[in-house]
Amino acid sequence: MTNTDAILVADIGGTNARFSVARPGPAGANNLLLENSRTFRAEDFETVRDAADAFLESITEKPARACFAVAGPVDAAVIRFTNSPWQIDRARIRDGLKLDQFHVVNDFEALACGIGTLSEGDTVCVHDAPGDPAAPTLVLGPGTGLGQALLVPMDGETLVIATEGGHKTFAPRTDEQVEVMRFIAREHPRVSVERLLSGRGLVNIHRALCAISGTKRISLQADEITRAAIEETYPIAQRAVALFCAILGDVAGDAVLSSGARGGVMLGGGILPRIKDLFLASDFAAHFTDKGRMRPYLEGVPVRLIMRDGVALLGAGALALKAR
C-alpha cells in the first residue's frame, strides 16, 4: 500500500544508516512525527538500496516520497560518500523504490533544517551568551566525518547553507598539536580538521599520542577510546578525548569568526552526546573563546549541544515537504 502523506527519510553517514517514516502531525508540516525508526550498520549492506529495501520490508505502507540526508556533497546525479564506499544513483533509487519524488540533501543541511523542531530540553548549554538573532547560526558536529552548515536569517525566513568546512586545513596551536599533526601527516600529507575531529580522527589522536609518548599502542576504535576515557581506565584515552574537545573548541571558534555566526553554535554529530559529561567538563569553551583580541566577539556567542535523537530525519522530512 502506497501512502502519499508518508515520507521515507534517511540519515546516512559513513558508519550507520538510519531510516524512518515522517508524516505531518496534528499541527501540520511544522510538527512532523517519526515512525518505525531503525538503524542499520553500513558495513552490513552492499548498497544504500539494499538498506532501504530492508527497512521497507519491515513496514506495511510504502511511502511515495523520500528524502535521504547523506554525508557529503550532493551536487551530482551519482553521489559518492566522503567516508564510505556507498554511492547513491538518484534515478536508480527513485525508480527502484517506485517513488514519485526523491530528494537527496547534505546531512548537515537536514540537521540544520531540523533545529526548528527542538525545544529547550532537547539541548544542553555549553557556553552561555546572548547571541545575535539577526546573525547566522553555525551547526557543527563530529561523527564519522565533521559536518558543518549555516542557518542564515533572510527576509523573515531562514536560508540553510550546507558547507564542507570540516575539510579546512588543521592549524595546530600547541607543541603537542604540532606533533599530532606531524604523525597524521605521515599518512595524509594534507591534514584537514576532519582527520582529528571525527571517529577516525579520535583514533588518529590516540595513535599519535601513543607514538609521541613512546607508549605501546593498544588498538582501539573510537567508541572504545571514549568508553575508556569515561571509565578513567586508560590515561592516554582520557588525554585523547581531552585534546579532541579542545581542538573542536578551536575549530568552532574559527568557524564563527569566518562566517559571522554570532547567532550561536549548535553542536550535533554522533560523538558528543555519548561523552556529554566529559565534554562539558573539557576545555572546549576556553578554546572556543581564546581568540586574542577577538575574544569579546566569541564571548557573546552561545553554544548548545543537541541531545535529541532523529533531528536530521525531521529536517529531511521538512525539506521533502518544502520541495513538494
PyMOL commands that set and color helices and strands:
alter all, ss='L'
color gray80, all
select helices_A, chain A and resi 42-44+48-56+90-96+107-117+120-122+165-167+175-185+193-195+199-213+222-231+235-259+272-280+284-289+292-299+311-322
alter helices_A, ss='H'
color red, helices_A
select strands_A, chain A and resi 2-12+16-25+28-41+62-70+78-80+87-89+101-106+123-127+137-142+146-154+157-163+264-267+303-306
alter strands_A, ss='S'
color yellow, strands_A
deselect
rebuild
show_as cartoon
